[in-house]
């Protein structure tokens, strides 16, 4: 257990979770969880995460020791695009789950990372998601960043939060997209009835923006490039279905008719760009379209 004490010296009243995140160099969500778990006191008393501090308040954070990862390392081949002592960029294949969860406790990207990196992964996202800064769906292929330490994780997470992180995808969608380019501004939240799905909704949602450009039209299908301004769960899949052009092969948000050659959505995270959180160097990585994607395009 590490004890951190700091006196609030700001004139403006600041939320406890925001102050704790800064003093502990952790994410705000983790700060909120620590507050809820009783690991934070203000002037010797437990506090709510949304309480406001005033100048002179003493905040004590009892930061628990890192928990060892209860995940089985597995020798699974990784397509590593870039690696240094702080982070990796990995090209995830279609069909691989990113981290262990109910029904998927092995064969995931995290299992493979545990074998490759050992204990050198950030612990900010907990024992089931070490190193994972952002995710893509099981049946989406493409580039993912992985943090090897908490400093790198915090730096990358901040860029995602500030929308300064570049994420470009390519997809094949149903129908003939009329405009050569466009922007979809539609808030995304949990589906009001189908709780495992997301939807465009005003209730309990967050702003979501997707930019798209048409690359090629095939009549019944369109090949497009997409750039995420925000990163909500299933954002591209939900947004494209919302405008009447669901991603080809998407058996959740698209037609129930199965495209046997795809086994899931035709969606690839093609490019990532970010400022290295330690060296401050801008880095950008591009990946080739995978075989399943190229084969589907040739068929069209």
N, C-alpha and C positions, 0 to 999 in steps of 0.2 A: 504493500500500500504506500503510495506517494502522497504526502500532504503538501498542498500548495495554498499559501495565504496571500491575499492581495487586498489592499484598501481601494475602494472605489474613489477615483479622483476626477470623475467627469461631472461637469455642471448639469448637463442634460440628464434627465432620469432615464436609465437604461434597464432593459429587461434582464433578469437574473440569468436566463439561459444564454443570452447573447454575451454577457460579461464572462460567464463561466467558459463558454466556447473559446473566447479570446485568451483568457488566462491559462487555460489548459491546452491550448493549441489543438483542439478537437472540433469535430463537427457540431453544429447546433443541435442536431437530432440526438447525438450521443450525450451532449450536455444535458438536454432535457431528460433523458433516461436516467442519468446519474442523479439529477435532482429528485426525480420521482422515487429513486431507490434509497434516498436519504443520505447520499454521499456529499451533500452540499449544505452548509449552514451560513446564515447571514446574521452577524452579531450574536453568534452562539445558538441560533434557533433554525430549525428546518424552514425551508421556504418553498413557495410555489414557483414553477418555472416562469410564469408571466408576471411575477411581482416586480415592482420597479425599485431600483437602487437609487440612493441619494449619496452625494459626496460625503465621504467619511465612513460609510458602511464597510465592515470587515467581512470579506467572503472567504470561506475556507472550503477547498475542494479536496476530498479524499479520493484520489484516483486509484482504483483497484489495479493490482498487478495484471499484466496480460494473461489471458486464459490460454492454456495450451490447446491447439487445434485437435478436436476429436474427429478427425477425418482421415480416412485411409489413403495414403499416397498410392497412386497407381501409375505404372509406367505406360503412359499413353503418349504417342508421338504428337508433338506440338509444332505447328507452323509458326515459328517465331520470326517476325518481320524485323524487330529491333529489340535490343536488350542492353541495359547498363546496370550499374549498381543500385539505381533508384526505381527503375520501371521497366516494363516490357510492353511491346505491342504484339498482339497475337492475332493470327488470322483463324477465326473459329469456323470449323466446318458445319454445314447444315446437318441438323439432327443431334448435335451435342448440346446438352443442358449446361448452363453456365455454372451453377452452384447447387450443392445438395439441397433437397427439399423432400417433402412427402412424396414417396413413389420413385424418387431418383436420388439414391444415396451413394451411388458409385457411377463411374464412367463419365463424370462431369469434368468441365474445364478445371474446376478447383482441385479435384482429385489429381489431375495431371500436373497442375501447378505445384501442388504440395510435393510431388516427386521431384520436379525439376528445381524448385527453389528451396525446399526444406522449410525452415522456419522464417526465411527471409521474405515475408509478405506482411503488408500492413494489417493491423488488427482492428481498424476503426469500424468496419462493417460486421464485426462479430466473428465467432468461431466457425460459422457455416459459410461465410463469404469473405475469407481472408484475401486481401489484395484487390477485390473487385470494386472498381470505382463506378462503372456503369455497365449495363447489361444489354444484350440483345436476345431475342426469343430463340427458343430451341431450333425452330425451322428457318431462322434467318442466319445466313452465313456472313462472315466478314470480320472487320477489324475491331479489336477491343484493347483498351489500355488496362494494364495491371500495375498496381503500386507495390513496391517492395518495402516501403517504410511509411510511417504515419505522416512525415513531412511531405513526401511526394503525394500521398493520398489527399491531404488537405489542400495542397496547391492545385491539383487537378480538379478536385471537387469544387473549389471556388470558381474555376474557369467555367465549369458546367453551369453552376448557379448563376454566374454573370452573363451567360450566353455568349462567351467569347471563344468557345471551343468549336472547332469545325467538324461537322459530321455530314458526310455526303453518302447517299445511297443510290442504287439503281434498282428498278423494279419493272416488271411487266404487269400491267393492269388490264382488267376487262374493259372492252369498249374502245371507242374512238374518242380520245380526249380532244375536245374541240380547240381550245386555246393552246398556242405554242408554249406559253408559260403562265404561271399564276401563283397566287398565295392563298393558303387556306388558314383563316383565323377563326378557330372554333374551340371553345373550352372543352376539356376532356376530364371526365370523372368516372366513378364506378357506375356501371349499368344499374338502373333502378330496380330491375327484376332479375336479370342474369348476373349474379354477384361476382362471377369469375371473369366477366367481360368488362371492357371499358366502353364508353359511349360519349358522343357529343351531348353535353348536358349543361345546364346552368346551375344545377344543384350539386353542391359539394365538389365542384370542379376547379381546375386550375387553367390559366390561359395556355393555349397551345397554338403554335404557328409553324406551318410547313410550306416551303417554297418548292415548286416543281417546274421542270422544263421538259418538253417532249423531245426525245431523241429520234424515234422512228415510229411510224404508224403501220399497222398490219390489218386494218379494217376492224376485226373483232377484238383486237388487242393493241395496246400501245406500250412502247418501251420508253420509260421516263427516268430522269435524274431528279433526285430530291435532296433538299438541304434542310436540316432541322435547325430551327431557331430556338426551340425548346425541346425538352426530352421527356415527354410523358410516356407512360406505359402504353405500348401498342400504338403509338401516335400515328405513324404512317399508315398502318392498317386501318385504323379507325377513321382517319381523315379521308383517305381515298374511298372508303366505303361510303362515307358521308356525302361525297360529291358524285356518287353513282359509278365510281370506277374502282371497285375493290381489287386488291392485289390478286393476281392469278394464282390459283391453287390454295387460297386462304379458306380453310374449311370452318373458320369461326365467324369471320365478318363478310365472307363472300358467298356465292351460290353454293348449294350443297352438292352440286355435280362435281365429281372427283376428276381431277386431271392426273391420271396415273403416272405420268412421266415426272411429276413434281414432288409428290409426297409432302405437301406443305407449301407455304407461300413462296413465290419467286421474288425474293427480296435479299439484296446483298449490301452490307455496310462497306462501301468501296473506299472511302477516304476518311482519315482523321487528321486533324491539325491542332496543335496546342503549343503553349510556351512551356518548355521544360521547367518544372517547379523548383529545381535546384540550380541549374545553370542559366536559366532565363533565356535560353536559345529557342527560337521558334522552330518547330519540327512538324513535318507533314509526311504522311505515308499513304500510298495508294496501292490497291491490290487488284489483281486481274479478276475478271469475272470467272466464277467457278464453272466446272464442267457442266453441271446440271443446268445452269443459267444459259450458257452458250448453246447447249444442245436444244433447249426449248426455243431460243431465238431462231436457230437454224430451221427448226420444224415449222415455225411461223412463216 
